[in-house]
Amino acid sequence: MSDQPRIGLPLVLVGPMGAGKSRVGQRLAATAGAPFIDTDARIAERYGAIDEIFAREGEEYFRVIEREVVAEALREEAVVSLGGGAVLHDDTRDDLARLAVVWLQVSREAVAPRLAGGNRPLIADGGLDRWSAILEARRPLYAAVADLTIDTSRRSVGRIVDDITERFGGER
């Protein structure tokens, strides 16, 4: 018998860029002895850097390939981190309705240093103001799909993982 906590899989992390989905997801997967899938990383492995996809093909094309990668990932027994805009697709929201979903929130003040020096195409022009506008537009979508909401602004990754494990431990 393993002493690793059992969580129902797939377990999905959603939220805005810079909320900590990848860091929390990696730790959660390791703690639970489960695979970790970062859909943005999977897209980059298959199609190239996301900022280059945006520059070369545009956001509409990116959203098409994102949906394909997300649909595949949500069928796997894993902890899955979705890109911030994945919830924009109706089919993704429908898929998430049947799964355990955690919305990782973060304050504007806490996200500023996390985004510094990055190459995120949607905030390349507009910085934090653009980030805030994107978050406000997506907030109702995150709220609609989330079973649990956690603010990552001032919490350790370990405590966040503990909270998720406590909520979703055991078989689903």
Backbone bond lengths (Angstrom), bond angles and torsions (degrees), N, CA, C in turn:
res aa  C-N    CA-C-N  psi(-1)  N-CA   C-N-CA  omega(-1)  CA-C   N-CA-C  phi
1 M - - - 1.461 - - 1.527 108.54 -
2 S 1.283 117.46 129.50 1.460 122.83 -178.34 1.522 110.21 -79.43
3 D 1.337 115.55 147.74 1.463 118.67 174.81 1.527 111.16 -93.69
4 Q 1.339 116.40 6.78 1.464 120.08 174.98 1.521 108.86 -76.48
5 P 1.341 116.85 140.22 1.463 118.60 178.18 1.524 110.98 -64.61
6 R 1.309 116.63 141.53 1.466 122.48 177.40 1.519 108.27 -92.10
7 I 1.305 116.55 124.46 1.464 119.45 174.39 1.513 107.76 -122.83
8 G 1.331 115.80 149.19 1.451 120.02 176.01 1.520 110.21 -68.56
9 L 1.321 116.49 134.31 1.461 121.35 -178.43 1.515 109.68 -121.93
10 P 1.318 119.27 150.76 1.457 123.83 -2.66 1.528 112.03 -71.84
11 L 1.308 114.77 151.56 1.462 122.85 172.30 1.524 105.62 -118.43
12 V 1.319 116.65 130.45 1.462 121.32 -169.21 1.521 111.21 -116.47
13 L 1.323 116.03 135.81 1.461 123.11 175.98 1.525 108.84 -107.61
14 V 1.333 115.89 128.03 1.461 121.99 176.42 1.519 108.44 -125.84
15 G 1.315 115.68 163.96 1.456 120.85 177.19 1.514 110.64 148.03
16 P 1.322 115.60 175.37 1.466 119.93 -176.60 1.522 112.21 -72.93
17 M 1.324 115.43 163.91 1.456 119.63 174.95 1.527 108.85 -57.84
18 G 1.326 114.83 138.05 1.455 120.59 178.48 1.515 115.20 87.24
19 A 1.331 118.22 2.59 1.471 120.49 -178.62 1.523 112.29 -77.84
20 G 1.327 117.25 -16.37 1.458 120.01 179.23 1.519 114.18 103.51
21 K 1.323 117.71 18.96 1.463 120.97 -176.58 1.525 112.09 -59.24
22 S 1.313 117.71 -42.32 1.466 120.15 -178.36 1.527 111.13 -69.86
23 R 1.315 117.79 -46.59 1.474 120.22 -179.26 1.517 111.11 -64.01
24 V 1.325 116.87 -46.63 1.461 120.51 179.77 1.528 109.61 -65.34
25 G 1.326 117.13 -43.21 1.458 120.80 -179.14 1.512 112.90 -61.78
26 Q 1.325 117.60 -42.89 1.460 121.02 178.31 1.525 110.88 -61.21
27 R 1.328 116.45 -45.44 1.466 120.51 -178.77 1.523 111.02 -67.91
28 L 1.332 116.48 -42.04 1.456 120.80 179.41 1.524 110.63 -62.09
29 A 1.310 117.16 -44.96 1.463 121.16 179.24 1.533 110.64 -62.53
30 A 1.325 116.76 -44.28 1.461 120.06 179.39 1.531 111.03 -62.89
31 T 1.321 116.47 -42.19 1.461 121.24 -180.00 1.523 111.28 -63.20
32 A 1.324 116.05 -38.74 1.465 121.17 -176.92 1.533 113.03 -89.50
33 G 1.324 117.20 -4.71 1.457 119.93 -177.49 1.521 112.19 67.44
34 A 1.322 116.20 35.16 1.465 122.13 -177.37 1.526 109.70 -117.26
35 P 1.323 117.27 158.01 1.466 119.46 173.48 1.528 110.39 -67.85
36 F 1.328 115.76 156.51 1.456 121.84 175.69 1.513 108.56 -119.60
37 I 1.335 116.00 132.14 1.466 121.62 176.44 1.520 108.39 -123.22
38 D 1.316 116.01 121.80 1.465 122.84 171.64 1.526 104.92 -104.35
39 T 1.328 116.94 110.54 1.468 119.25 -173.91 1.527 111.68 -64.02
40 D 1.332 118.13 -32.68 1.470 119.24 176.77 1.530 110.31 -64.76
41 A 1.332 117.18 -40.79 1.467 120.43 178.56 1.524 110.58 -65.34
42 R 1.323 116.48 -39.03 1.468 120.46 178.91 1.534 110.35 -64.95
43 I 1.319 116.74 -40.65 1.470 120.33 176.72 1.529 109.67 -61.37
44 A 1.328 116.82 -46.44 1.464 120.92 -179.20 1.530 111.63 -61.70
45 E 1.346 117.05 -39.00 1.471 120.54 178.31 1.525 111.18 -62.19
46 R 1.323 116.51 -39.59 1.465 120.43 -174.49 1.524 114.27 -87.27
47 Y 1.346 116.63 -34.65 1.466 119.78 -169.67 1.524 114.13 -121.10
48 G 1.320 117.99 -7.65 1.454 121.31 -177.17 1.519 111.27 104.28
49 A 1.306 115.90 175.07 1.459 122.21 -176.50 1.524 111.08 -56.86
50 I 1.323 115.92 137.71 1.464 120.76 -175.86 1.526 111.78 -60.87
51 D 1.342 117.64 -41.69 1.461 118.30 179.49 1.529 111.04 -63.03
52 E 1.334 117.36 -31.33 1.467 120.77 177.46 1.527 110.89 -73.48
53 I 1.340 117.33 -36.36 1.472 120.31 176.28 1.524 109.14 -61.37
54 F 1.340 116.89 -46.43 1.463 121.05 178.31 1.525 110.68 -58.64
55 A 1.332 117.01 -45.82 1.464 120.78 -177.30 1.528 111.57 -67.38
56 R 1.309 116.44 -39.87 1.461 122.08 -175.14 1.533 112.82 -81.09
57 E 1.348 116.68 -44.02 1.470 120.76 -169.85 1.528 114.11 -116.23
58 G 1.342 117.08 -20.11 1.459 120.77 -179.13 1.525 113.29 94.29
59 E 1.327 114.65 166.95 1.461 120.04 -176.55 1.526 112.22 -67.21
60 E 1.318 118.29 -37.26 1.472 120.57 -177.59 1.532 110.76 -59.36
61 Y 1.322 116.76 -46.54 1.470 120.97 177.23 1.523 110.07 -61.90
62 F 1.330 116.74 -44.40 1.462 119.97 178.78 1.528 110.96 -56.13
63 R 1.325 117.65 -44.22 1.468 120.92 -178.12 1.532 111.68 -63.89
64 V 1.325 117.81 -31.96 1.466 120.79 177.39 1.529 110.24 -66.33
65 I 1.323 117.11 -49.17 1.470 118.48 -179.33 1.531 110.46 -70.79
66 E 1.324 116.80 -32.12 1.462 119.20 176.70 1.520 110.08 -60.88
67 R 1.325 117.76 -45.14 1.465 121.14 -179.68 1.523 110.91 -59.48
68 E 1.333 117.80 -42.95 1.462 121.39 178.94 1.523 111.25 -60.44
69 V 1.318 116.84 -46.64 1.465 121.45 -178.56 1.529 110.64 -67.34
70 V 1.327 117.49 -40.81 1.463 121.85 179.54 1.530 110.28 -64.14
71 A 1.318 117.83 -46.18 1.466 121.11 -179.69 1.528 110.79 -57.98
72 E 1.313 116.29 -43.05 1.463 121.13 178.11 1.529 110.67 -63.52
73 A 1.329 117.19 -47.55 1.469 121.46 -176.98 1.525 111.90 -63.00
74 L 1.320 116.76 -36.66 1.465 120.18 -177.43 1.526 112.66 -71.44
75 R 1.318 117.84 -9.16 1.462 121.68 175.02 1.526 112.04 -92.05
76 E 1.333 117.14 -3.81 1.463 121.20 -176.98 1.529 111.03 -96.95
77 E 1.324 115.52 150.19 1.464 121.69 178.00 1.528 107.55 -82.84
78 A 1.327 116.21 85.34 1.462 121.13 -172.29 1.521 110.59 -155.64
79 V 1.325 114.89 168.69 1.460 121.51 165.84 1.530 104.67 -87.50
80 V 1.335 116.16 125.30 1.467 121.11 -172.67 1.525 110.07 -120.49
81 S 1.322 116.16 124.92 1.462 122.58 174.97 1.524 107.73 -101.95
82 L 1.338 115.56 120.38 1.460 120.52 178.91 1.519 110.58 -93.80
83 G 1.324 116.19 146.10 1.451 120.28 171.65 1.519 108.95 -60.26
84 G 1.320 116.65 153.38 1.461 121.93 -174.38 1.519 114.81 -54.42
85 G 1.330 117.86 -32.72 1.452 120.92 -176.92 1.520 114.95 -95.64
86 A 1.318 118.42 1.84 1.468 120.72 -177.99 1.523 112.16 -59.10
87 V 1.337 116.93 -30.13 1.476 120.64 -178.68 1.523 112.39 -71.14
88 L 1.309 118.54 -6.34 1.461 121.18 178.99 1.525 111.81 -69.02
89 H 1.317 117.71 -23.87 1.463 121.56 -176.80 1.530 110.76 -85.99
90 D 1.324 116.60 127.13 1.474 121.65 -179.45 1.516 112.42 -55.36
91 D 1.330 117.92 -42.37 1.458 120.82 -178.25 1.527 111.50 -65.51
92 T 1.314 117.05 -35.51 1.467 119.95 176.83 1.522 109.73 -65.55
93 R 1.318 117.46 -44.08 1.475 119.25 178.48 1.526 110.55 -62.65
94 D 1.329 117.54 -38.02 1.464 120.30 176.15 1.528 110.88 -62.29
95 D 1.330 117.33 -43.86 1.467 121.05 177.75 1.528 111.09 -60.77
96 L 1.328 116.31 -41.97 1.464 120.69 -176.52 1.530 112.47 -67.86
97 A 1.322 117.48 -22.95 1.469 120.96 -179.38 1.522 111.94 -60.82
98 R 1.322 116.64 -23.22 1.469 121.09 -178.12 1.527 113.00 -100.23
99 L 1.321 117.68 3.26 1.461 121.25 -173.63 1.522 111.66 -121.73
100 A 1.323 116.00 164.83 1.466 122.11 173.62 1.522 107.92 -78.94
101 V 1.341 116.22 122.75 1.467 121.08 -174.90 1.525 109.67 -128.75
102 V 1.336 115.59 130.95 1.463 122.57 176.53 1.524 107.99 -114.49
103 W 1.339 114.85 125.82 1.462 121.12 175.96 1.520 107.14 -95.20
104 L 1.329 116.15 114.87 1.457 121.59 175.72 1.519 107.89 -92.07
105 Q 1.327 114.98 117.15 1.456 121.71 178.60 1.523 109.13 -99.90
106 V 1.317 116.09 158.98 1.456 121.69 176.02 1.524 107.94 -153.20
107 S 1.331 115.90 143.31 1.466 119.94 178.67 1.523 110.37 -77.77
108 R 1.304 115.05 158.99 1.462 121.74 177.51 1.536 110.43 -58.19
109 E 1.341 116.06 -41.75 1.469 120.47 -178.50 1.530 111.29 -64.69
110 A 1.321 116.57 -41.41 1.464 119.95 -178.34 1.526 112.36 -73.87
111 V 1.338 117.19 -30.31 1.456 119.30 -176.56 1.528 112.32 -78.69
112 A 1.318 118.28 -25.04 1.472 121.23 -175.35 1.529 112.43 -51.85
113 P 1.341 119.74 -53.24 1.465 117.55 179.84 1.527 113.44 -69.40
114 R 1.324 117.57 -24.85 1.463 120.58 179.01 1.527 111.50 -69.36
115 L 1.324 116.71 -30.73 1.465 120.76 -177.46 1.523 112.81 -92.76
116 A 1.308 117.42 -12.74 1.472 121.50 -176.33 1.527 110.65 -58.33
117 G 1.317 114.84 130.05 1.456 120.42 175.71 1.512 114.57 79.12
118 G 1.315 118.50 3.92 1.461 120.88 -179.79 1.514 112.07 -81.84
119 N 1.334 115.07 174.58 1.470 120.26 178.78 1.528 108.83 -124.62
120 R 1.317 115.53 61.33 1.464 120.84 -178.49 1.527 108.37 -93.93
121 P 1.322 116.21 114.96 1.468 119.45 -170.23 1.531 114.82 -61.73
122 L 1.323 118.63 -33.33 1.463 118.92 -176.29 1.524 113.38 -72.90
123 I 1.330 117.82 -18.43 1.468 119.39 178.59 1.529 112.40 -116.21
124 A 1.324 115.99 12.16 1.466 119.35 179.08 1.523 110.49 -57.06
125 D 1.319 116.25 -40.24 1.463 121.44 175.37 1.520 106.96 -108.74
126 G 1.310 116.83 113.75 1.460 119.52 176.75 1.508 114.78 115.03
127 G 1.317 118.51 -17.44 1.452 122.11 174.14 1.518 114.59 49.97
128 L 1.335 115.80 -131.86 1.466 121.71 -176.18 1.524 113.03 -64.15
129 D 1.312 117.54 -33.69 1.468 118.72 177.01 1.529 110.26 -63.98
130 R 1.313 116.42 -41.92 1.467 120.65 176.96 1.523 110.04 -65.25
131 W 1.338 117.97 -42.44 1.466 122.15 177.52 1.529 109.83 -56.59
132 S 1.340 116.70 -46.46 1.467 121.01 -179.31 1.526 111.41 -62.69
133 A 1.322 116.80 -40.83 1.466 120.26 179.81 1.524 111.09 -65.53
134 I 1.320 116.62 -41.82 1.467 120.78 177.80 1.524 109.82 -62.57
135 L 1.327 116.91 -45.34 1.467 120.60 179.22 1.525 110.90 -59.28
136 E 1.314 117.56 -46.61 1.472 120.17 -178.73 1.525 111.48 -61.92
137 A 1.321 117.33 -37.60 1.463 120.70 178.82 1.528 111.57 -67.93
138 R 1.341 116.40 -34.21 1.472 120.34 -176.11 1.530 113.14 -93.11
139 R 1.312 117.94 -14.00 1.467 121.55 -175.70 1.532 113.03 -49.16
140 P 1.350 119.54 -48.12 1.477 119.10 -179.73 1.534 112.61 -62.17
141 L 1.321 117.26 -31.37 1.460 120.78 179.63 1.522 110.77 -71.66
142 Y 1.330 116.49 -43.82 1.467 119.48 176.25 1.526 110.16 -60.45
143 A 1.312 116.28 -45.05 1.472 120.73 -178.94 1.525 110.92 -61.84
144 A 1.319 116.75 -38.31 1.467 120.85 -176.95 1.526 112.57 -67.30
145 V 1.328 117.94 -31.72 1.467 120.05 -175.58 1.529 113.40 -96.42
146 A 1.328 117.61 -14.74 1.469 121.12 -170.99 1.527 113.18 -80.79
147 D 1.324 114.93 136.79 1.461 122.99 170.86 1.525 110.57 -96.09
148 L 1.324 116.30 -23.47 1.463 123.17 -179.16 1.519 107.46 -146.32
149 T 1.333 116.38 138.90 1.465 122.01 177.80 1.517 108.35 -121.27
150 I 1.329 116.25 131.43 1.462 121.97 179.93 1.520 108.72 -133.61
151 D 1.328 116.17 130.18 1.462 121.23 175.50 1.528 107.83 -87.22
152 T 1.333 116.10 121.56 1.466 121.66 -177.45 1.527 112.94 -93.62
153 S 1.324 117.11 2.45 1.468 120.76 -171.96 1.517 113.67 -56.88
154 R 1.308 117.14 -44.25 1.464 120.42 -174.47 1.524 112.32 -131.63
155 R 1.323 116.87 28.31 1.463 120.32 -178.20 1.516 109.17 -118.79
156 S 1.304 115.63 146.98 1.460 119.76 178.11 1.524 109.64 -73.93
157 V 1.321 115.40 153.77 1.454 120.68 177.73 1.527 109.31 -59.49
158 G 1.341 117.19 -39.96 1.457 120.67 179.57 1.516 112.94 -59.48
159 R 1.321 117.10 -43.57 1.469 120.60 179.97 1.534 111.01 -68.35
160 I 1.306 116.95 -38.35 1.467 121.01 177.75 1.532 109.51 -62.07
161 V 1.320 116.67 -46.09 1.470 121.34 178.37 1.525 110.49 -61.19
162 D 1.337 116.83 -42.02 1.473 119.70 177.40 1.524 110.97 -59.72
163 D 1.314 117.43 -43.95 1.470 121.24 -179.77 1.527 111.48 -62.48
164 I 1.321 116.62 -42.07 1.467 120.52 180.00 1.525 109.80 -66.90
165 T 1.320 116.27 -43.78 1.461 120.81 -179.75 1.524 111.22 -62.81
166 E 1.340 116.88 -40.97 1.465 120.32 177.91 1.534 110.68 -62.09
167 R 1.333 116.99 -40.74 1.461 121.13 -176.50 1.521 112.29 -73.85
168 F 1.332 117.10 -39.50 1.462 121.05 -173.11 1.524 114.06 -112.42
169 G 1.315 116.74 15.08 1.456 120.15 178.46 1.504 110.60 -64.55
170 G 1.317 114.99 154.41 1.468 119.76 178.15 1.503 111.97 85.29
171 E 1.287 114.96 178.78 1.458 121.59 -178.61 1.517 109.90 -75.67
172 R 1.322 116.06 145.74 1.471 121.45 175.02 1.508 108.17 -101.28
